[in-house]
């Protein structure tokens, strides 16, 4: 394991402990503040196709945001398939199914075939830094998807996930902007 990998592992462990200290009601309240800031961005207001993520219990909570914007914008959600992310359009909550890999809810409709048409990608992460670098969960799902994308990349996280510096390697993709509430 390289030094970078070891440093990332330590940061993931530290952030996991901080997330465990965040009660659900605070997580939801902080999430609303973050997503209100997202709504105020011209990148979001002008976007017709936005890729989001259906949040896990320790991430910025996106479920209500997706449901609200789902009939106003084209919302694209990732679905884990093997070691890559496939994209599907969010239609409504009734078409969501528990994914096989991580039990995260995913749309069950047709694959979204035109990732080049996505205007904005809102990206989760374990940690970000002041230079717009990101550490994910370690599987590189997002990095593989983002490296070929020309879309505006917006990282969102809680304030304690925004660090002064995170270690990066050649596979990590920088964000264009980070909102941490």
C-alpha positions in Angstrom: 0.0 0.0 0.0 1.4 3.4 -1.0 1.7 6.4 1.4 -1.2 8.1 -0.4 -3.4 5.0 0.0 -2.4 4.8 3.7 -3.2 8.5 4.3 -6.5 8.1 2.5 -7.4 5.1 4.7 -6.6 7.2 7.9 -8.7 10.1 6.7 -11.6 7.8 5.8 -11.5 6.3 9.3 -11.3 9.8 11.0 -14.3 11.1 8.9 -16.3 7.9 9.6 -16.0 8.6 13.3 -17.0 12.2 12.9 -20.1 11.2 10.9 -21.1 8.7 13.6 -21.3 11.7 16.0 -23.7 13.6 13.7 -27.3 12.9 14.8 -29.8 12.3 12.0 -31.8 15.5 12.6 -28.5 17.6 12.4 -27.5 15.7 9.3 -30.8 16.5 7.6 -30.7 20.2 8.7 -27.1 20.6 7.5 -28.0 18.9 4.2 -30.9 21.3 3.6 -28.5 24.3 4.1 -26.0 22.7 1.6 -28.6 22.0 -1.0 -30.1 25.5 -0.7 -26.7 26.8 -1.6 -26.6 24.4 -4.5 -30.0 25.8 -5.7 -28.6 29.3 -5.7 -25.7 28.5 -8.1 -26.1 29.5 -11.7 -24.6 26.2 -12.7 -27.7 24.5 -11.0 -30.3 27.0 -12.1 -29.2 26.9 -15.8 -28.7 23.1 -15.9 -31.4 21.0 -17.5 -29.7 17.6 -16.8 -28.2 17.1 -13.3 -26.6 14.0 -12.0 -27.1 13.5 -8.3 -26.8 10.5 -6.0 -29.3 8.8 -3.7 -27.7 9.4 -0.4 -26.6 6.8 2.1 -27.2 7.3 5.8 -23.9 9.1 6.4 -23.9 11.4 3.4 -25.5 14.8 2.6 -29.2 13.8 2.5 -30.5 14.1 -1.1 -33.8 12.2 -1.2 -36.2 15.1 -0.8 -34.1 17.3 -3.1 -34.2 14.7 -5.8 -38.0 14.2 -5.4 -38.6 17.9 -5.5 -36.4 18.6 -8.6 -37.3 15.3 -10.3 -40.2 16.8 -12.3 -38.4 20.2 -13.0 -35.1 19.0 -14.3 -33.8 15.8 -15.8 -32.3 14.0 -12.7 -29.8 11.3 -13.5 -28.7 8.8 -10.7 -25.8 6.4 -10.7 -26.3 2.6 -10.4 -23.4 0.4 -9.4 -22.7 -2.5 -11.9 -19.6 -4.4 -11.2 -16.8 -1.9 -10.9 -18.5 1.0 -12.8 -21.4 3.3 -12.5 -24.3 3.1 -15.0 -26.6 6.1 -15.3 -30.4 6.0 -15.2 -33.0 8.8 -15.2 -34.9 9.3 -11.9 -38.6 9.0 -12.8 -40.2 8.9 -9.4 -39.9 7.1 -6.1 -42.0 4.2 -7.2 -39.4 3.2 -9.9 -36.6 3.1 -7.4 -35.2 -0.4 -6.4 -32.6 -1.5 -3.9 -29.3 -2.0 -5.8 -27.6 -5.4 -5.6 -24.1 -4.2 -4.7 -24.6 -1.7 -1.8 -28.3 -1.9 -1.2 -28.5 1.8 -2.3 -31.8 2.7 -4.0 -31.4 3.1 -7.7 -33.7 3.9 -10.6 -34.9 0.8 -12.5 -35.6 2.4 -15.9 -33.6 2.5 -19.1 -30.0 3.4 -19.1 -29.2 7.1 -19.7 -27.2 6.9 -22.9 -25.9 10.5 -23.2 -23.6 11.4 -20.3 -22.3 14.3 -22.5 -25.7 16.0 -22.0 -25.3 16.2 -18.3 -24.7 19.9 -17.3 -23.9 19.4 -13.6 -22.7 16.4 -11.6 -23.2 16.7 -7.9 -20.6 14.4 -6.3 -20.5 12.9 -2.8 -17.2 12.2 -1.1 -15.6 11.1 2.2 -13.4 14.3 2.3 -12.5 17.2 0.1 -9.9 19.9 0.4 -9.5 23.6 -0.2 -7.9 22.9 -3.7 -11.1 21.0 -4.8 -9.6 17.6 -4.4 -11.7 14.6 -3.3 -11.4 11.3 -1.5 -14.1 8.9 -2.2 -14.9 5.5 -0.5 -12.0 3.9 -2.3 -13.5 2.0 -5.2 -12.9 4.8 -7.8 -16.5 4.6 -9.2 -16.8 8.3 -9.5 -13.3 9.0 -10.7 -13.8 6.6 -13.6 -17.0 8.3 -14.6 -15.7 11.9 -14.0 -12.4 11.6 -15.8 -14.0 11.7 -19.2 -16.8 14.2 -18.3 -16.9 17.8 -19.4 -19.7 18.5 -17.0 -19.3 21.0 -14.1 -18.3 18.9 -11.1 -19.7 20.0 -7.7 -18.6 18.3 -4.5 -21.0 18.5 -1.6 -20.1 17.6 2.0 -20.5 18.5 5.7 -18.2 21.2 7.0 -16.0 18.7 8.9 -15.3 16.8 5.6 -13.6 19.9 4.1 -10.0 19.6 5.0 -7.0 21.8 4.3 -5.3 19.1 2.3 -6.2 15.5 1.1 -3.7 13.2 -0.5 -4.3 12.5 -4.2 -3.0 10.3 -6.9 -3.1 10.3 -10.7 -6.6 8.7 -10.8 -8.3 11.3 -8.6 -10.5 13.9 -10.4 -10.7 17.4 -9.1 -14.0 19.1 -8.5 -14.8 22.5 -10.0 -16.4 23.7 -6.8 -17.2 22.3 -3.3 -20.0 23.3 -1.0 -19.7 22.3 2.6 -22.5 24.3 4.2 
